[in-house]
Amino acid sequence: MIEKLINSNIDVATTIRSVFQLSYAVEAKLLNATNFPPLQRPLEDYKHCETSFYGFFKNKELAGVIEIHQDNDATYINSLVVSPKYFKLGIASQLLEFVFNTFKTKQFFVETGLQNEPATQLYTKFGFKEIKQWDTDHGVRKVKFECTREF
């Protein structure tokens, strides 16, 4: 089940952050990153940010989270994380489907580390095309994807 998360609630923000921490620890290893900024994101940032969070619940536990920013022209997937306990169950795919069915923009954007093969495979499976690569100042090569959809 997917539902909007009220991240301004400190308990909800804490739960969101814990899923992010677990998932990003795995991604940092995939990217061979020793200084990985997503792992340094403070709790207050989750609580006070203006993006929207949607959670996938499995057995009443928050198993995955997608963080969205939308403007008039596009939907930006700022983050998509799944707790390692729930890897390979299709949760990320269900969260992406939810976003495509909920946010009625023609363009969708997402970024990930170039060496994050599971994420790259997921996004390309959903029709995302690579539009840019660059090196970050913390030593990670990133890739940006775009997907155009008609609704």
C-alpha positions in Angstrom: 0.0 0.0 0.0 1.3 3.5 -0.9 0.4 6.6 1.0 1.5 10.2 1.4 3.8 10.6 4.3 3.5 13.6 6.6 7.2 14.4 7.0 6.5 17.4 9.2 5.7 14.9 11.9 9.0 14.1 13.7 8.2 10.4 14.1 7.4 10.1 10.4 10.5 12.0 9.4 12.6 9.8 11.6 11.1 6.7 10.0 11.7 8.1 6.5 15.3 8.9 7.4 15.9 5.4 8.7 14.8 3.9 5.4 17.0 6.4 3.5 20.0 5.6 5.6 19.7 1.8 5.1 19.2 2.1 1.4 21.9 4.8 0.8 24.4 2.7 2.7 24.0 0.0 0.1 24.2 2.6 -2.7 27.4 4.1 -1.3 29.0 0.7 -1.5 27.8 0.2 -5.1 29.4 3.5 -6.0 32.6 3.0 -3.9 31.8 6.3 -2.2 33.4 7.1 1.1 31.9 10.6 1.3 28.3 10.1 0.3 26.2 13.3 0.9 22.8 11.5 1.0 24.0 9.6 4.2 24.7 13.0 5.8 21.3 14.4 5.3 20.0 15.6 8.7 16.7 14.7 10.2 15.6 18.3 10.2 15.9 18.4 6.4 13.4 15.5 6.1 11.1 17.3 8.5 11.2 20.7 6.9 11.7 20.1 3.2 8.9 21.1 0.8 9.1 18.0 -1.4 6.5 15.3 -1.0 7.2 11.8 0.3 5.2 8.7 -0.5 5.7 5.5 1.3 5.2 1.8 0.4 4.1 -0.2 3.4 4.7 -3.9 3.7 3.4 -5.7 6.8 2.7 -2.3 8.3 6.4 -1.4 7.9 7.7 1.4 5.8 9.6 -0.6 3.1 10.2 2.1 0.4 9.9 5.8 -0.1 9.8 8.1 -3.1 10.5 11.8 -2.8 8.9 14.1 -5.4 9.1 17.7 -6.5 6.6 18.8 -9.1 6.3 22.1 -11.0 4.0 23.1 -13.9 6.2 21.4 -16.5 7.8 18.3 -14.9 7.9 15.9 -12.0 11.3 15.4 -10.4 12.0 12.1 -8.5 14.5 13.5 -5.9 14.9 10.1 -4.2 13.7 6.5 -4.5 14.8 4.2 -1.8 13.9 0.7 -0.6 14.9 -0.9 2.6 17.4 -3.7 1.9 15.1 -6.0 3.8 12.6 -5.5 0.9 15.0 -5.5 -2.1 13.8 -7.4 -5.2 10.1 -7.4 -4.4 9.1 -4.9 -7.0 8.6 -2.1 -4.5 10.6 0.5 -6.5 8.6 -0.4 -9.6 5.3 0.0 -7.8 6.5 3.4 -6.5 7.4 4.5 -10.0 4.0 3.4 -11.4 2.3 5.3 -8.6 4.2 8.5 -9.6 3.4 8.1 -13.3 -0.3 7.5 -12.5 -0.5 10.3 -9.9 1.6 13.2 -11.4 0.2 14.2 -14.7 3.2 16.0 -16.3 4.8 15.1 -19.6 8.3 15.1 -18.3 9.9 13.1 -15.4 13.5 13.4 -14.3 15.6 11.3 -12.0 19.3 11.1 -11.1 21.5 8.4 -9.7 25.1 7.3 -9.5 26.3 5.9 -12.8 27.5 2.7 -11.1 24.2 2.0 -9.5 23.2 -0.7 -11.9 19.9 -1.7 -10.2 18.6 1.9 -10.4 19.8 2.4 -13.9 18.1 -0.8 -15.0 14.9 0.1 -13.3 14.7 3.6 -14.9 15.5 2.4 -18.4 12.9 -0.4 -18.0 10.3 2.4 -17.4 11.4 4.3 -20.5 13.9 6.8 -19.0 16.6 7.9 -21.3 20.0 9.2 -20.3 20.4 12.9 -20.9 23.6 13.9 -19.0 26.6 12.6 -17.0 28.9 14.5 -14.7 31.4 14.1 -11.9 30.4 15.4 -8.4 32.8 17.1 -6.1 32.6 14.1 -3.8 34.0 11.7 -6.4 30.8 10.1 -7.7 29.9 10.0 -11.4 26.2 10.8 -11.8 23.7 10.3 -14.5 20.5 12.1 -15.2 17.5 10.5 -16.9 14.4 11.9 -18.5 11.1 10.2 -19.4 8.4 11.8 -21.5 4.9 10.4 -21.1 1.5 11.2 -22.6 -1.5 11.0 -20.4 
